[in-house]
Amino acid sequence: MPRLNTVDPATATGKAREIFDGPLKGKHLNIFKAMGNSPAALQFYLGAAGALDGASLTGAERETIQLAIAEANNCAYCTAAHTAIGKGAGLSEPQTVAARRGTVADNPRLDAVAKFALAIHEKKGHLSDDDISRFKSAGFDDGAIVEVVAGYALATFTNYFNHINDTPVDFPAPPGI
């Protein structure tokens, strides 16, 4: 049961209504209906997620970050959501499970992304020169490092939001749980 009020997109007013009728038209997920309590926070999420759509990281790489961090933060909502979204971005079902575990053995780039995101998480951003060197040796540049940090920040925002709200999951249960 969610802890925050759920904003009904059909009766929302003001900026929340604009967002539900605009960028979220037809995407009335539980996370968004709860975030609708603050149109500013909902706009923050949409802006950050939208900006990362233009990143140099592929959709599969961005979803690998989301899956690794959702699992690390024990966010059932984001684990389910990003399993579905990840499949749409080209991840196989076994890769979604592997990304959650932090080791994607069948794809060196995805493996590097998962490990780098988890290093950020575990070390609270205090990465060693070796951590950065390993990531770059997988073919990534400084821009990709910044994008992983941004993806990590977005994952943390949604994970913690869902913990606070106890957001009901409206995606299929992911495998391996």
PyMOL commands that place a pseudoatom at each C-alpha (Angstrom):
pseudoatom trace, name=CA, resn=MET, resi=1, chain=A, elem=C, hetatm=0, pos=[0.000, 0.000, 0.000]
pseudoatom trace, name=CA, resn=PRO, resi=2, chain=A, elem=C, hetatm=0, pos=[1.567, 3.321, -1.015]
pseudoatom trace, name=CA, resn=ARG, resi=3, chain=A, elem=C, hetatm=0, pos=[2.382, 5.753, 1.756]
pseudoatom trace, name=CA, resn=LEU, resi=4, chain=A, elem=C, hetatm=0, pos=[1.918, 8.875, -0.355]
pseudoatom trace, name=CA, resn=ASN, resi=5, chain=A, elem=C, hetatm=0, pos=[-1.240, 10.088, -2.002]
pseudoatom trace, name=CA, resn=THR, resi=6, chain=A, elem=C, hetatm=0, pos=[-1.768, 8.734, -5.493]
pseudoatom trace, name=CA, resn=VAL, resi=7, chain=A, elem=C, hetatm=0, pos=[-2.531, 11.422, -8.027]
pseudoatom trace, name=CA, resn=ASP, resi=8, chain=A, elem=C, hetatm=0, pos=[-5.233, 10.333, -10.452]
pseudoatom trace, name=CA, resn=PRO, resi=9, chain=A, elem=C, hetatm=0, pos=[-4.125, 11.578, -13.879]
pseudoatom trace, name=CA, resn=ALA, resi=10, chain=A, elem=C, hetatm=0, pos=[-7.787, 12.010, -14.897]
pseudoatom trace, name=CA, resn=THR, resi=11, chain=A, elem=C, hetatm=0, pos=[-8.447, 14.497, -12.091]
pseudoatom trace, name=CA, resn=ALA, resi=12, chain=A, elem=C, hetatm=0, pos=[-4.983, 16.063, -11.735]
pseudoatom trace, name=CA, resn=THR, resi=13, chain=A, elem=C, hetatm=0, pos=[-4.790, 19.830, -12.031]
pseudoatom trace, name=CA, resn=GLY, resi=14, chain=A, elem=C, hetatm=0, pos=[-2.207, 22.426, -12.935]
pseudoatom trace, name=CA, resn=LYS, resi=15, chain=A, elem=C, hetatm=0, pos=[1.319, 21.349, -13.811]
pseudoatom trace, name=CA, resn=ALA, resi=16, chain=A, elem=C, hetatm=0, pos=[0.657, 17.728, -12.820]
pseudoatom trace, name=CA, resn=ARG, resi=17, chain=A, elem=C, hetatm=0, pos=[-2.204, 17.603, -15.346]
pseudoatom trace, name=CA, resn=GLU, resi=18, chain=A, elem=C, hetatm=0, pos=[0.042, 19.074, -18.048]
pseudoatom trace, name=CA, resn=ILE, resi=19, chain=A, elem=C, hetatm=0, pos=[2.660, 16.393, -17.415]
pseudoatom trace, name=CA, resn=PHE, resi=20, chain=A, elem=C, hetatm=0, pos=[0.147, 13.516, -17.338]
pseudoatom trace, name=CA, resn=ASP, resi=21, chain=A, elem=C, hetatm=0, pos=[-1.546, 14.790, -20.522]
pseudoatom trace, name=CA, resn=GLY, resi=22, chain=A, elem=C, hetatm=0, pos=[1.808, 15.528, -22.196]
pseudoatom trace, name=CA, resn=PRO, resi=23, chain=A, elem=C, hetatm=0, pos=[4.994, 13.505, -21.749]
pseudoatom trace, name=CA, resn=LEU, resi=24, chain=A, elem=C, hetatm=0, pos=[3.266, 10.872, -19.595]
pseudoatom trace, name=CA, resn=LYS, resi=25, chain=A, elem=C, hetatm=0, pos=[0.185, 10.418, -21.763]
pseudoatom trace, name=CA, resn=GLY, resi=26, chain=A, elem=C, hetatm=0, pos=[-0.614, 6.717, -21.625]
pseudoatom trace, name=CA, resn=LYS, resi=27, chain=A, elem=C, hetatm=0, pos=[2.175, 6.070, -19.086]
pseudoatom trace, name=CA, resn=HIS, resi=28, chain=A, elem=C, hetatm=0, pos=[0.233, 6.331, -15.853]
pseudoatom trace, name=CA, resn=LEU, resi=29, chain=A, elem=C, hetatm=0, pos=[2.473, 4.060, -13.807]
pseudoatom trace, name=CA, resn=ASN, resi=30, chain=A, elem=C, hetatm=0, pos=[2.282, 3.915, -10.019]
pseudoatom trace, name=CA, resn=ILE, resi=31, chain=A, elem=C, hetatm=0, pos=[5.664, 5.622, -9.615]
pseudoatom trace, name=CA, resn=PHE, resi=32, chain=A, elem=C, hetatm=0, pos=[4.511, 8.605, -11.689]
pseudoatom trace, name=CA, resn=LYS, resi=33, chain=A, elem=C, hetatm=0, pos=[1.136, 8.854, -9.952]
pseudoatom trace, name=CA, resn=ALA, resi=34, chain=A, elem=C, hetatm=0, pos=[2.946, 9.115, -6.615]
pseudoatom trace, name=CA, resn=MET, resi=35, chain=A, elem=C, hetatm=0, pos=[5.589, 11.513, -7.942]
pseudoatom trace, name=CA, resn=GLY, resi=36, chain=A, elem=C, hetatm=0, pos=[2.689, 13.630, -9.207]
pseudoatom trace, name=CA, resn=ASN, resi=37, chain=A, elem=C, hetatm=0, pos=[2.349, 14.964, -5.669]
pseudoatom trace, name=CA, resn=SER, resi=38, chain=A, elem=C, hetatm=0, pos=[5.249, 17.212, -6.653]
pseudoatom trace, name=CA, resn=PRO, resi=39, chain=A, elem=C, hetatm=0, pos=[5.151, 18.270, -10.297]
pseudoatom trace, name=CA, resn=ALA, resi=40, chain=A, elem=C, hetatm=0, pos=[8.651, 19.699, -9.777]
pseudoatom trace, name=CA, resn=ALA, resi=41, chain=A, elem=C, hetatm=0, pos=[10.032, 16.293, -8.713]
pseudoatom trace, name=CA, resn=LEU, resi=42, chain=A, elem=C, hetatm=0, pos=[8.162, 14.560, -11.544]
pseudoatom trace, name=CA, resn=GLN, resi=43, chain=A, elem=C, hetatm=0, pos=[9.613, 17.082, -14.000]
pseudoatom trace, name=CA, resn=PHE, resi=44, chain=A, elem=C, hetatm=0, pos=[13.061, 16.502, -12.468]
pseudoatom trace, name=CA, resn=TYR, resi=45, chain=A, elem=C, hetatm=0, pos=[12.741, 12.760, -13.104]
pseudoatom trace, name=CA, resn=LEU, resi=46, chain=A, elem=C, hetatm=0, pos=[11.491, 13.239, -16.671]
pseudoatom trace, name=CA, resn=GLY, resi=47, chain=A, elem=C, hetatm=0, pos=[14.195, 15.798, -17.425]
pseudoatom trace, name=CA, resn=ALA, resi=48, chain=A, elem=C, hetatm=0, pos=[17.003, 13.625, -16.092]
pseudoatom trace, name=CA, resn=ALA, resi=49, chain=A, elem=C, hetatm=0, pos=[15.728, 10.474, -17.799]
pseudoatom trace, name=CA, resn=GLY, resi=50, chain=A, elem=C, hetatm=0, pos=[15.143, 12.360, -21.039]
pseudoatom trace, name=CA, resn=ALA, resi=51, chain=A, elem=C, hetatm=0, pos=[18.605, 13.913, -20.998]
pseudoatom trace, name=CA, resn=LEU, resi=52, chain=A, elem=C, hetatm=0, pos=[20.195, 10.485, -20.609]
pseudoatom trace, name=CA, resn=ASP, resi=53, chain=A, elem=C, hetatm=0, pos=[18.322, 9.267, -23.699]
pseudoatom trace, name=CA, resn=GLY, resi=54, chain=A, elem=C, hetatm=0, pos=[20.855, 11.356, -25.629]
pseudoatom trace, name=CA, resn=ALA, resi=55, chain=A, elem=C, hetatm=0, pos=[23.851, 9.803, -23.867]
pseudoatom trace, name=CA, resn=SER, resi=56, chain=A, elem=C, hetatm=0, pos=[26.720, 8.014, -25.562]
pseudoatom trace, name=CA, resn=LEU, resi=57, chain=A, elem=C, hetatm=0, pos=[25.852, 4.926, -23.502]
pseudoatom trace, name=CA, resn=THR, resi=58, chain=A, elem=C, hetatm=0, pos=[23.452, 2.618, -25.306]
pseudoatom trace, name=CA, resn=GLY, resi=59, chain=A, elem=C, hetatm=0, pos=[19.996, 1.890, -23.955]
pseudoatom trace, name=CA, resn=ALA, resi=60, chain=A, elem=C, hetatm=0, pos=[21.197, -1.561, -22.879]
pseudoatom trace, name=CA, resn=GLU, resi=61, chain=A, elem=C, hetatm=0, pos=[24.153, 0.003, -21.043]
pseudoatom trace, name=CA, resn=ARG, resi=62, chain=A, elem=C, hetatm=0, pos=[21.901, 2.547, -19.294]
pseudoatom trace, name=CA, resn=GLU, resi=63, chain=A, elem=C, hetatm=0, pos=[19.507, -0.223, -18.269]
pseudoatom trace, name=CA, resn=THR, resi=64, chain=A, elem=C, hetatm=0, pos=[22.434, -2.252, -16.932]
pseudoatom trace, name=CA, resn=ILE, resi=65, chain=A, elem=C, hetatm=0, pos=[23.150, 0.608, -14.515]
pseudoatom trace, name=CA, resn=GLN, resi=66, chain=A, elem=C, hetatm=0, pos=[19.520, 0.753, -13.442]
pseudoatom trace, name=CA, resn=LEU, resi=67, chain=A, elem=C, hetatm=0, pos=[19.349, -3.010, -12.872]
pseudoatom trace, name=CA, resn=ALA, resi=68, chain=A, elem=C, hetatm=0, pos=[22.620, -3.242, -10.956]
pseudoatom trace, name=CA, resn=ILE, resi=69, chain=A, elem=C, hetatm=0, pos=[21.711, -0.368, -8.656]
pseudoatom trace, name=CA, resn=ALA, resi=70, chain=A, elem=C, hetatm=0, pos=[18.074, -1.446, -8.204]
pseudoatom trace, name=CA, resn=GLU, resi=71, chain=A, elem=C, hetatm=0, pos=[19.307, -4.815, -6.986]
pseudoatom trace, name=CA, resn=ALA, resi=72, chain=A, elem=C, hetatm=0, pos=[22.003, -3.251, -4.789]
pseudoatom trace, name=CA, resn=ASN, resi=73, chain=A, elem=C, hetatm=0, pos=[19.383, -0.973, -3.220]
pseudoatom trace, name=CA, resn=ASN, resi=74, chain=A, elem=C, hetatm=0, pos=[16.810, -3.783, -2.988]
pseudoatom trace, name=CA, resn=CYS, resi=75, chain=A, elem=C, hetatm=0, pos=[14.216, -1.848, -4.992]
pseudoatom trace, name=CA, resn=ALA, resi=76, chain=A, elem=C, hetatm=0, pos=[11.582, -4.337, -6.150]
pseudoatom trace, name=CA, resn=TYR, resi=77, chain=A, elem=C, hetatm=0, pos=[9.786, -1.698, -8.235]
pseudoatom trace, name=CA, resn=CYS, resi=78, chain=A, elem=C, hetatm=0, pos=[12.869, -0.650, -10.208]
pseudoatom trace, name=CA, resn=THR, resi=79, chain=A, elem=C, hetatm=0, pos=[14.092, -4.219, -10.590]
pseudoatom trace, name=CA, resn=ALA, resi=80, chain=A, elem=C, hetatm=0, pos=[10.793, -5.207, -12.206]
pseudoatom trace, name=CA, resn=ALA, resi=81, chain=A, elem=C, hetatm=0, pos=[10.496, -2.012, -14.262]
pseudoatom trace, name=CA, resn=HIS, resi=82, chain=A, elem=C, hetatm=0, pos=[14.037, -2.077, -15.606]
pseudoatom trace, name=CA, resn=THR, resi=83, chain=A, elem=C, hetatm=0, pos=[13.866, -5.773, -16.392]
pseudoatom trace, name=CA, resn=ALA, resi=84, chain=A, elem=C, hetatm=0, pos=[10.978, -4.993, -18.750]
pseudoatom trace, name=CA, resn=ILE, resi=85, chain=A, elem=C, hetatm=0, pos=[12.556, -1.786, -20.062]
pseudoatom trace, name=CA, resn=GLY, resi=86, chain=A, elem=C, hetatm=0, pos=[15.945, -3.503, -20.404]
pseudoatom trace, name=CA, resn=LYS, resi=87, chain=A, elem=C, hetatm=0, pos=[14.461, -6.216, -22.598]
pseudoatom trace, name=CA, resn=GLY, resi=88, chain=A, elem=C, hetatm=0, pos=[13.029, -3.463, -24.791]
pseudoatom trace, name=CA, resn=ALA, resi=89, chain=A, elem=C, hetatm=0, pos=[16.504, -1.906, -24.969]
pseudoatom trace, name=CA, resn=GLY, resi=90, chain=A, elem=C, hetatm=0, pos=[18.061, -5.141, -26.226]
pseudoatom trace, name=CA, resn=LEU, resi=91, chain=A, elem=C, hetatm=0, pos=[19.052, -7.016, -23.081]
pseudoatom trace, name=CA, resn=SER, resi=92, chain=A, elem=C, hetatm=0, pos=[18.255, -10.715, -23.042]
pseudoatom trace, name=CA, resn=GLU, resi=93, chain=A, elem=C, hetatm=0, pos=[16.451, -12.050, -19.995]
pseudoatom trace, name=CA, resn=PRO, resi=94, chain=A, elem=C, hetatm=0, pos=[19.639, -13.755, -18.738]
pseudoatom trace, name=CA, resn=GLN, resi=95, chain=A, elem=C, hetatm=0, pos=[21.501, -10.445, -19.180]
pseudoatom trace, name=CA, resn=THR, resi=96, chain=A, elem=C, hetatm=0, pos=[18.913, -8.644, -17.028]
pseudoatom trace, name=CA, resn=VAL, resi=97, chain=A, elem=C, hetatm=0, pos=[19.534, -11.152, -14.240]
pseudoatom trace, name=CA, resn=ALA, resi=98, chain=A, elem=C, hetatm=0, pos=[23.307, -10.936, -14.739]
pseudoatom trace, name=CA, resn=ALA, resi=99, chain=A, elem=C, hetatm=0, pos=[23.216, -7.123, -14.644]
pseudoatom trace, name=CA, resn=ARG, resi=100, chain=A, elem=C, hetatm=0, pos=[21.400, -7.297, -11.308]
pseudoatom trace, name=CA, resn=ARG, resi=101, chain=A, elem=C, hetatm=0, pos=[24.178, -9.564, -10.019]
pseudoatom trace, name=CA, resn=GLY, resi=102, chain=A, elem=C, hetatm=0, pos=[26.893, -7.205, -11.315]
pseudoatom trace, name=CA, resn=THR, resi=103, chain=A, elem=C, hetatm=0, pos=[28.566, -9.586, -13.769]
pseudoatom trace, name=CA, resn=VAL, resi=104, chain=A, elem=C, hetatm=0, pos=[27.466, -9.810, -17.396]
pseudoatom trace, name=CA, resn=ALA, resi=105, chain=A, elem=C, hetatm=0, pos=[29.886, -12.497, -18.578]
pseudoatom trace, name=CA, resn=ASP, resi=106, chain=A, elem=C, hetatm=0, pos=[28.600, -12.681, -22.165]
pseudoatom trace, name=CA, resn=ASN, resi=107, chain=A, elem=C, hetatm=0, pos=[29.156, -8.967, -22.922]
pseudoatom trace, name=CA, resn=PRO, resi=108, chain=A, elem=C, hetatm=0, pos=[32.381, -7.210, -21.831]
pseudoatom trace, name=CA, resn=ARG, resi=109, chain=A, elem=C, hetatm=0, pos=[30.918, -3.697, -22.203]
pseudoatom trace, name=CA, resn=LEU, resi=110, chain=A, elem=C, hetatm=0, pos=[27.816, -4.452, -20.151]
pseudoatom trace, name=CA, resn=ASP, resi=111, chain=A, elem=C, hetatm=0, pos=[30.001, -6.227, -17.618]
pseudoatom trace, name=CA, resn=ALA, resi=112, chain=A, elem=C, hetatm=0, pos=[32.216, -3.144, -17.296]
pseudoatom trace, name=CA, resn=VAL, resi=113, chain=A, elem=C, hetatm=0, pos=[29.178, -0.878, -16.891]
pseudoatom trace, name=CA, resn=ALA, resi=114, chain=A, elem=C, hetatm=0, pos=[27.662, -3.072, -14.162]
pseudoatom trace, name=CA, resn=LYS, resi=115, chain=A, elem=C, hetatm=0, pos=[30.945, -3.321, -12.280]
pseudoatom trace, name=CA, resn=PHE, resi=116, chain=A, elem=C, hetatm=0, pos=[31.636, 0.413, -12.575]
pseudoatom trace, name=CA, resn=ALA, resi=117, chain=A, elem=C, hetatm=0, pos=[28.143, 1.371, -11.359]
pseudoatom trace, name=CA, resn=LEU, resi=118, chain=A, elem=C, hetatm=0, pos=[28.471, -1.001, -8.422]
pseudoatom trace, name=CA, resn=ALA, resi=119, chain=A, elem=C, hetatm=0, pos=[31.922, 0.384, -7.604]
pseudoatom trace, name=CA, resn=ILE, resi=120, chain=A, elem=C, hetatm=0, pos=[30.383, 3.867, -7.436]
pseudoatom trace, name=CA, resn=HIS, resi=121, chain=A, elem=C, hetatm=0, pos=[27.699, 2.490, -5.137]
pseudoatom trace, name=CA, resn=GLU, resi=122, chain=A, elem=C, hetatm=0, pos=[29.981, 0.479, -2.872]
pseudoatom trace, name=CA, resn=LYS, resi=123, chain=A, elem=C, hetatm=0, pos=[32.674, 3.142, -2.616]
pseudoatom trace, name=CA, resn=LYS, resi=124, chain=A, elem=C, hetatm=0, pos=[30.246, 6.073, -2.440]
pseudoatom trace, name=CA, resn=GLY, resi=125, chain=A, elem=C, hetatm=0, pos=[31.968, 7.623, -5.437]
pseudoatom trace, name=CA, resn=HIS, resi=126, chain=A, elem=C, hetatm=0, pos=[35.495, 7.375, -4.040]
pseudoatom trace, name=CA, resn=LEU, resi=127, chain=A, elem=C, hetatm=0, pos=[36.837, 5.337, -6.948]
pseudoatom trace, name=CA, resn=SER, resi=128, chain=A, elem=C, hetatm=0, pos=[40.458, 4.422, -7.352]
pseudoatom trace, name=CA, resn=ASP, resi=129, chain=A, elem=C, hetatm=0, pos=[42.571, 5.143, -10.404]
pseudoatom trace, name=CA, resn=ASP, resi=130, chain=A, elem=C, hetatm=0, pos=[42.381, 1.395, -11.093]
pseudoatom trace, name=CA, resn=ASP, resi=131, chain=A, elem=C, hetatm=0, pos=[38.553, 1.480, -11.106]
pseudoatom trace, name=CA, resn=ILE, resi=132, chain=A, elem=C, hetatm=0, pos=[38.594, 4.240, -13.702]
pseudoatom trace, name=CA, resn=SER, resi=133, chain=A, elem=C, hetatm=0, pos=[41.355, 2.602, -15.730]
pseudoatom trace, name=CA, resn=ARG, resi=134, chain=A, elem=C, hetatm=0, pos=[39.466, -0.722, -15.851]
pseudoatom trace, name=CA, resn=PHE, resi=135, chain=A, elem=C, hetatm=0, pos=[36.331, 1.033, -17.091]
pseudoatom trace, name=CA, resn=LYS, resi=136, chain=A, elem=C, hetatm=0, pos=[38.241, 2.943, -19.749]
pseudoatom trace, name=CA, resn=SER, resi=137, chain=A, elem=C, hetatm=0, pos=[40.037, -0.222, -20.866]
pseudoatom trace, name=CA, resn=ALA, resi=138, chain=A, elem=C, hetatm=0, pos=[36.606, -1.632, -21.792]
pseudoatom trace, name=CA, resn=GLY, resi=139, chain=A, elem=C, hetatm=0, pos=[36.324, 1.108, -24.419]
pseudoatom trace, name=CA, resn=PHE, resi=140, chain=A, elem=C, hetatm=0, pos=[34.685, 3.913, -22.450]
pseudoatom trace, name=CA, resn=ASP, resi=141, chain=A, elem=C, hetatm=0, pos=[35.770, 7.548, -22.254]
pseudoatom trace, name=CA, resn=ASP, resi=142, chain=A, elem=C, hetatm=0, pos=[35.414, 10.370, -19.738]
pseudoatom trace, name=CA, resn=GLY, resi=143, chain=A, elem=C, hetatm=0, pos=[31.953, 11.235, -21.074]
pseudoatom trace, name=CA, resn=ALA, resi=144, chain=A, elem=C, hetatm=0, pos=[30.764, 7.693, -20.355]
pseudoatom trace, name=CA, resn=ILE, resi=145, chain=A, elem=C, hetatm=0, pos=[32.081, 7.984, -16.795]
pseudoatom trace, name=CA, resn=VAL, resi=146, chain=A, elem=C, hetatm=0, pos=[29.990, 11.111, -16.285]
pseudoatom trace, name=CA, resn=GLU, resi=147, chain=A, elem=C, hetatm=0, pos=[26.959, 9.373, -17.812]
pseudoatom trace, name=CA, resn=VAL, resi=148, chain=A, elem=C, hetatm=0, pos=[27.296, 6.374, -15.482]
pseudoatom trace, name=CA, resn=VAL, resi=149, chain=A, elem=C, hetatm=0, pos=[27.383, 8.776, -12.519]
pseudoatom trace, name=CA, resn=ALA, resi=150, chain=A, elem=C, hetatm=0, pos=[24.239, 10.490, -13.857]
pseudoatom trace, name=CA, resn=GLY, resi=151, chain=A, elem=C, hetatm=0, pos=[22.531, 7.124, -14.365]
pseudoatom trace, name=CA, resn=TYR, resi=152, chain=A, elem=C, hetatm=0, pos=[23.530, 6.122, -10.853]
pseudoatom trace, name=CA, resn=ALA, resi=153, chain=A, elem=C, hetatm=0, pos=[22.017, 9.333, -9.465]
pseudoatom trace, name=CA, resn=LEU, resi=154, chain=A, elem=C, hetatm=0, pos=[18.765, 8.706, -11.336]
pseudoatom trace, name=CA, resn=ALA, resi=155, chain=A, elem=C, hetatm=0, pos=[18.641, 5.108, -10.078]
pseudoatom trace, name=CA, resn=THR, resi=156, chain=A, elem=C, hetatm=0, pos=[19.224, 6.221, -6.503]
pseudoatom trace, name=CA, resn=PHE, resi=157, chain=A, elem=C, hetatm=0, pos=[16.458, 8.831, -6.761]
pseudoatom trace, name=CA, resn=THR, resi=158, chain=A, elem=C, hetatm=0, pos=[13.878, 6.337, -8.015]
pseudoatom trace, name=CA, resn=ASN, resi=159, chain=A, elem=C, hetatm=0, pos=[15.017, 3.522, -5.696]
pseudoatom trace, name=CA, resn=TYR, resi=160, chain=A, elem=C, hetatm=0, pos=[14.781, 5.688, -2.598]
pseudoatom trace, name=CA, resn=PHE, resi=161, chain=A, elem=C, hetatm=0, pos=[11.523, 7.260, -3.739]
pseudoatom trace, name=CA, resn=ASN, resi=162, chain=A, elem=C, hetatm=0, pos=[9.989, 3.800, -4.124]
pseudoatom trace, name=CA, resn=HIS, resi=163, chain=A, elem=C, hetatm=0, pos=[11.267, 2.730, -0.698]
pseudoatom trace, name=CA, resn=ILE, resi=164, chain=A, elem=C, hetatm=0, pos=[9.740, 5.799, 0.950]
pseudoatom trace, name=CA, resn=ASN, resi=165, chain=A, elem=C, hetatm=0, pos=[6.441, 5.445, -0.928]
pseudoatom trace, name=CA, resn=ASP, resi=166, chain=A, elem=C, hetatm=0, pos=[6.265, 1.638, -0.889]
pseudoatom trace, name=CA, resn=THR, resi=167, chain=A, elem=C, hetatm=0, pos=[5.195, 1.956, -4.521]
pseudoatom trace, name=CA, resn=PRO, resi=168, chain=A, elem=C, hetatm=0, pos=[3.058, -0.972, -5.697]
pseudoatom trace, name=CA, resn=VAL, resi=169, chain=A, elem=C, hetatm=0, pos=[4.827, -2.758, -8.558]
pseudoatom trace, name=CA, resn=ASP, resi=170, chain=A, elem=C, hetatm=0, pos=[2.895, -2.557, -11.809]
pseudoatom trace, name=CA, resn=PHE, resi=171, chain=A, elem=C, hetatm=0, pos=[5.334, -4.581, -13.934]
pseudoatom trace, name=CA, resn=PRO, resi=172, chain=A, elem=C, hetatm=0, pos=[5.701, -8.348, -14.280]
pseudoatom trace, name=CA, resn=ALA, resi=173, chain=A, elem=C, hetatm=0, pos=[7.850, -10.019, -11.635]
pseudoatom trace, name=CA, resn=PRO, resi=174, chain=A, elem=C, hetatm=0, pos=[11.426, -10.339, -12.903]
pseudoatom trace, name=CA, resn=PRO, resi=175, chain=A, elem=C, hetatm=0, pos=[13.071, -13.749, -13.149]
pseudoatom trace, name=CA, resn=GLY, resi=176, chain=A, elem=C, hetatm=0, pos=[15.509, -14.925, -10.541]
pseudoatom trace, name=CA, resn=ILE, resi=177, chain=A, elem=C, hetatm=0, pos=[13.772, -13.511, -7.486]
for i in range(1, 177): cmd.bond("trace and resi %d" % i, "trace and resi %d" % (i + 1))
show_as sticks, trace
zoom trace
